[in-house]
Amino acid sequence: MELEASEVEAEKFKSKKTNITDSWMKKHSSIYKEATRHPFILSIRDGTIDSPSFKKWLGQDYIYVRAFVPFVASVLVKACNELDDSSDTDIILGGLASLNDEITWFKEEASKWEVSLTSVVPQRANLMYCSFLKSLMRSEIEYTVAVTAFWAIETVYQDSFSHCLEDGSKIPEELRETCQRWGNNGFGQYCHFLQNIVDRCLEKASIDIIAKAERVFITVLEHEVEFWNMSKGEI
Ligand SMILES: Cc1ncc(CN)c(N)n1
Protein backbone atom coordinates (compact mmCIF):
# COMPACT_ATOMS: atom_id res chain seq x y z
CA MET A 1 0.00 0.00 0.00
CA GLU A 2 1.36 3.43 -1.04
CA LEU A 3 1.03 6.15 1.59
CA GLU A 4 0.82 9.84 0.73
CA ALA A 5 3.33 12.21 2.36
CA SER A 6 0.77 13.48 4.90
CA GLU A 7 -0.16 9.91 5.79
CA VAL A 8 3.48 8.94 6.30
CA GLU A 9 3.84 11.91 8.60
CA ALA A 10 0.67 10.98 10.49
CA GLU A 11 2.05 7.46 10.93
CA LYS A 12 5.33 8.89 12.23
CA PHE A 13 3.50 10.97 14.82
CA LYS A 14 1.38 8.05 15.88
CA SER A 15 4.45 5.96 16.63
CA LYS A 16 6.32 8.82 18.35
CA LYS A 17 3.28 10.13 20.25
CA THR A 18 4.27 13.71 19.38
CA ASN A 19 1.76 16.47 19.92
CA ILE A 20 0.18 16.62 16.46
CA THR A 21 -1.55 19.98 16.80
CA ASP A 22 1.72 21.78 17.65
CA SER A 23 3.39 20.13 14.68
CA TRP A 24 0.58 21.34 12.39
CA MET A 25 0.98 24.88 13.69
CA LYS A 26 4.67 24.73 12.79
CA LYS A 27 4.13 22.99 9.45
CA HIS A 28 1.42 25.48 8.43
CA SER A 29 3.01 28.46 10.18
CA SER A 30 2.65 30.68 7.14
CA ILE A 31 -1.17 30.48 6.91
CA TYR A 32 -1.40 30.31 10.73
CA LYS A 33 0.47 33.61 10.92
CA GLU A 34 -1.72 35.13 8.20
CA ALA A 35 -4.77 34.21 10.29
CA THR A 36 -3.45 35.39 13.66
CA ARG A 37 -1.35 38.42 12.65
CA HIS A 38 -3.66 39.79 9.99
CA PRO A 39 -3.43 43.54 9.15
CA PHE A 40 -6.89 43.97 10.74
CA ILE A 41 -5.58 42.62 14.06
CA LEU A 42 -2.30 44.54 13.76
CA SER A 43 -4.30 47.74 13.19
CA ILE A 44 -6.15 47.12 16.47
CA ARG A 45 -2.84 46.46 18.20
CA ASP A 46 -1.17 49.63 16.91
CA GLY A 47 -4.28 51.79 17.29
CA THR A 48 -4.65 52.67 13.60
CA ILE A 49 -7.93 50.77 13.09
CA ASP A 50 -10.70 52.86 11.54
CA SER A 51 -14.22 52.67 12.91
CA PRO A 52 -15.93 51.51 9.64
CA SER A 53 -13.67 48.43 9.60
CA PHE A 54 -14.36 47.64 13.23
CA LYS A 55 -18.10 48.12 12.76
CA LYS A 56 -18.08 45.91 9.70
CA TRP A 57 -16.26 43.15 11.59
CA LEU A 58 -18.70 43.53 14.51
CA GLY A 59 -21.81 43.10 12.36
CA GLN A 60 -20.39 40.24 10.33
CA ASP A 61 -19.05 38.43 13.39
CA TYR A 62 -22.44 38.62 15.07
CA ILE A 63 -23.92 36.73 12.12
CA TYR A 64 -21.03 34.27 12.24
CA VAL A 65 -21.44 33.61 15.98
CA ARG A 66 -25.14 32.87 15.47
CA ALA A 67 -24.11 30.18 12.97
CA PHE A 68 -21.32 29.02 15.28
CA VAL A 69 -23.86 28.11 18.04
CA PRO A 70 -25.45 25.13 16.20
CA PHE A 71 -21.99 24.04 15.04
CA VAL A 72 -20.71 23.91 18.65
CA ALA A 73 -23.94 22.14 19.67
CA SER A 74 -23.22 19.51 17.00
CA VAL A 75 -19.70 19.03 18.35
CA LEU A 76 -21.24 18.57 21.81
CA VAL A 77 -23.63 15.91 20.49
CA LYS A 78 -20.72 14.10 18.83
CA ALA A 79 -18.70 14.30 22.07
CA CYS A 80 -21.63 12.84 24.04
CA ASN A 81 -21.77 9.92 21.63
CA GLU A 82 -18.11 9.07 22.26
CA LEU A 83 -17.53 6.55 25.02
CA ASP A 84 -14.82 8.75 26.43
CA ASP A 85 -13.85 11.09 29.18
CA SER A 86 -16.95 13.04 30.26
CA SER A 87 -14.78 16.05 31.19
CA ASP A 88 -14.43 16.65 27.43
CA THR A 89 -18.17 17.15 27.15
CA ASP A 90 -18.11 19.52 30.14
CA ILE A 91 -15.47 21.70 28.43
CA ILE A 92 -17.46 21.83 25.19
CA LEU A 93 -20.68 22.49 27.10
CA GLY A 94 -18.91 25.38 28.88
CA GLY A 95 -17.92 26.79 25.50
CA LEU A 96 -21.45 26.51 24.19
CA ALA A 97 -22.89 28.16 27.30
CA SER A 98 -20.46 31.08 27.01
CA LEU A 99 -21.79 31.84 23.52
CA ASN A 100 -24.96 33.09 25.17
CA ASP A 101 -22.94 35.85 26.89
CA GLU A 102 -21.07 36.44 23.66
CA ILE A 103 -24.28 37.10 21.74
CA THR A 104 -25.43 39.51 24.45
CA TRP A 105 -22.03 41.23 24.26
CA PHE A 106 -22.36 41.65 20.47
CA LYS A 107 -25.81 43.22 20.90
CA GLU A 108 -24.54 45.66 23.53
CA GLU A 109 -21.42 46.50 21.56
CA ALA A 110 -23.47 47.02 18.38
CA SER A 111 -25.69 49.46 20.17
CA LYS A 112 -22.61 51.37 21.48
CA TRP A 113 -21.19 51.61 17.95
CA GLU A 114 -24.61 52.30 16.39
CA VAL A 115 -24.54 49.18 14.25
CA SER A 116 -28.00 47.85 13.43
CA LEU A 117 -27.60 44.07 13.65
CA THR A 118 -30.93 43.43 11.97
CA SER A 119 -29.80 45.18 8.80
CA VAL A 120 -26.37 43.54 8.45
CA VAL A 121 -26.09 41.73 5.13
CA PRO A 122 -23.80 38.69 5.37
CA GLN A 123 -20.85 39.04 3.00
CA ARG A 124 -19.65 36.28 0.69
CA ALA A 125 -16.66 35.30 2.88
CA ASN A 126 -18.99 35.01 5.87
CA LEU A 127 -21.56 32.93 3.95
CA MET A 128 -18.79 30.63 2.73
CA TYR A 129 -17.43 30.20 6.26
CA CYS A 130 -20.91 29.54 7.70
CA SER A 131 -21.63 26.96 5.01
CA PHE A 132 -18.33 25.25 5.84
CA LEU A 133 -19.46 25.09 9.48
CA LYS A 134 -22.75 23.60 8.32
CA SER A 135 -20.93 20.93 6.32
CA LEU A 136 -19.06 19.92 9.49
CA MET A 137 -22.34 19.45 11.36
CA ARG A 138 -23.31 16.41 9.28
CA SER A 139 -23.52 13.19 11.27
CA GLU A 140 -20.99 11.45 9.04
CA ILE A 141 -18.30 13.97 10.04
CA GLU A 142 -16.22 12.34 12.73
CA TYR A 143 -15.95 13.88 16.20
CA THR A 144 -12.14 14.16 15.82
CA VAL A 145 -12.53 16.22 12.64
CA ALA A 146 -15.28 18.46 14.05
CA VAL A 147 -13.50 19.11 17.35
CA THR A 148 -10.31 19.97 15.43
CA ALA A 149 -12.23 22.70 13.59
CA PHE A 150 -13.71 23.94 16.87
CA TRP A 151 -10.27 24.19 18.52
CA ALA A 152 -8.76 25.94 15.48
CA ILE A 153 -11.59 28.49 15.27
CA GLU A 154 -11.31 29.44 18.96
CA THR A 155 -7.50 29.46 18.87
CA VAL A 156 -7.29 31.94 15.99
CA TYR A 157 -9.30 34.49 17.99
CA GLN A 158 -7.41 33.75 21.20
CA ASP A 159 -4.00 34.11 19.56
CA SER A 160 -5.03 37.20 17.57
CA PHE A 161 -6.63 39.17 20.38
CA SER A 162 -4.08 38.18 23.05
CA HIS A 163 -1.42 39.59 20.70
CA CYS A 164 -3.29 42.91 20.87
CA LEU A 165 -2.93 42.90 24.66
CA GLU A 166 0.81 42.19 24.77
CA ASP A 167 3.33 44.79 25.95
CA GLY A 168 3.90 47.63 23.54
CA SER A 169 0.43 47.63 22.06
CA LYS A 170 -1.50 50.88 21.59
CA ILE A 171 -5.05 49.56 21.43
CA PRO A 172 -7.71 52.26 21.57
CA GLU A 173 -9.42 52.22 24.99
CA GLU A 174 -12.83 51.54 23.39
CA LEU A 175 -11.45 48.28 21.91
CA ARG A 176 -9.81 46.96 25.08
CA GLU A 177 -12.91 44.99 26.11
CA THR A 178 -13.10 43.35 22.68
CA CYS A 179 -9.47 42.22 22.99
CA GLN A 180 -10.03 41.02 26.56
CA ARG A 181 -13.03 38.93 25.48
CA TRP A 182 -10.86 36.53 23.48
CA GLY A 183 -7.40 37.51 24.69
CA ASN A 184 -7.89 36.87 28.42
CA ASN A 185 -6.03 34.07 30.23
CA GLY A 186 -9.19 32.09 30.93
CA PHE A 187 -9.99 31.91 27.23
CA GLY A 188 -6.38 30.89 26.62
CA GLN A 189 -6.71 28.04 29.09
CA TYR A 190 -9.98 26.93 27.50
CA CYS A 191 -8.21 26.77 24.11
CA HIS A 192 -5.49 24.62 25.68
CA PHE A 193 -8.12 22.25 27.04
CA LEU A 194 -9.63 22.02 23.56
CA GLN A 195 -6.18 21.39 22.11
CA ASN A 196 -5.63 18.54 24.59
CA ILE A 197 -8.95 17.01 23.56
CA VAL A 198 -7.94 17.22 19.89
CA ASP A 199 -4.52 15.67 20.51
CA ARG A 200 -6.02 12.82 22.51
CA CYS A 201 -8.53 12.15 19.70
CA LEU A 202 -5.78 12.29 17.06
CA GLU A 203 -3.61 9.83 18.98
CA LYS A 204 -6.36 7.23 18.66
CA ALA A 205 -7.38 8.15 15.11
CA SER A 206 -6.65 6.35 11.87
CA ILE A 207 -4.26 7.97 9.40
CA ASP A 208 -7.22 8.83 7.17
CA ILE A 209 -8.95 10.75 9.93
CA ILE A 210 -5.73 12.51 10.92
CA ALA A 211 -5.23 13.62 7.33
CA LYS A 212 -8.87 14.79 7.16
CA ALA A 213 -8.52 16.74 10.42
CA GLU A 214 -5.34 18.40 9.14
CA ARG A 215 -7.15 19.53 5.98
CA VAL A 216 -9.97 20.94 8.10
CA PHE A 217 -7.42 22.79 10.26
CA ILE A 218 -5.97 24.45 7.13
CA THR A 219 -9.43 25.25 5.76
CA VAL A 220 -10.39 26.98 9.02
CA LEU A 221 -7.25 29.13 8.79
CA GLU A 222 -8.06 30.05 5.18
CA HIS A 223 -11.61 31.06 6.12
CA GLU A 224 -10.32 33.12 9.04
CA VAL A 225 -7.99 35.06 6.72
CA GLU A 226 -10.88 35.73 4.33
CA PHE A 227 -13.03 36.80 7.25
CA TRP A 228 -10.51 39.41 8.39
CA ASN A 229 -10.04 40.54 4.76
CA MET A 230 -13.79 41.15 4.52
CA SER A 231 -13.71 43.48 7.51
CA LYS A 232 -11.76 46.09 5.60
CA GLY A 233 -13.94 48.83 4.15
CA GLU A 234 -17.35 50.32 4.47
CA ILE A 235 -20.37 48.60 6.01
C1 LIG B 1 -14.79 34.44 12.40
C2 LIG B 1 -14.68 34.05 13.84
N1 LIG B 1 -13.77 33.11 14.20
C3 LIG B 1 -13.68 32.74 15.51
C4 LIG B 1 -14.47 33.28 16.45
C5 LIG B 1 -14.32 32.89 17.92
N2 LIG B 1 -15.41 32.15 18.37
C6 LIG B 1 -15.39 34.24 16.05
N3 LIG B 1 -16.22 34.84 16.93
N4 LIG B 1 -15.50 34.62 14.74
Ligand as a Chemical Component Dictionary entry (heavy atoms), coordinates in Angstrom:
data_LIG
# 
_chem_comp.id                   LIG 
_chem_comp.type                 NON-POLYMER 
_chem_comp.pdbx_formal_charge   0 
_chem_comp.three_letter_code    LIG 
# 
loop_
_chem_comp_atom.comp_id 
_chem_comp_atom.atom_id 
_chem_comp_atom.alt_atom_id 
_chem_comp_atom.type_symbol 
_chem_comp_atom.charge 
_chem_comp_atom.model_Cartn_x 
_chem_comp_atom.model_Cartn_y 
_chem_comp_atom.model_Cartn_z 
_chem_comp_atom.pdbx_ordinal 
LIG C1 C1 C 0 -14.794 34.443 12.401 1  
LIG C2 C2 C 0 -14.684 34.048 13.837 2  
LIG N1 N1 N 0 -13.769 33.109 14.203 3  
LIG C3 C3 C 0 -13.681 32.744 15.509 4  
LIG C4 C4 C 0 -14.470 33.284 16.450 5  
LIG C5 C5 C 0 -14.322 32.894 17.922 6  
LIG N2 N2 N 0 -15.410 32.146 18.373 7  
LIG C6 C6 C 0 -15.391 34.240 16.049 8  
LIG N3 N3 N 0 -16.221 34.843 16.930 9  
LIG N4 N4 N 0 -15.503 34.622 14.738 10 
# 
loop_
_chem_comp_bond.comp_id 
_chem_comp_bond.atom_id_1 
_chem_comp_bond.atom_id_2 
_chem_comp_bond.value_order 
_chem_comp_bond.pdbx_ordinal 
LIG C1 C2 SING 1  
LIG C2 N1 SING 2  
LIG C2 N4 DOUB 3  
LIG N1 C3 DOUB 4  
LIG C3 C4 SING 5  
LIG C4 C5 SING 6  
LIG C4 C6 DOUB 7  
LIG C5 N2 SING 8  
LIG C6 N3 SING 9  
LIG C6 N4 SING 10 
# 
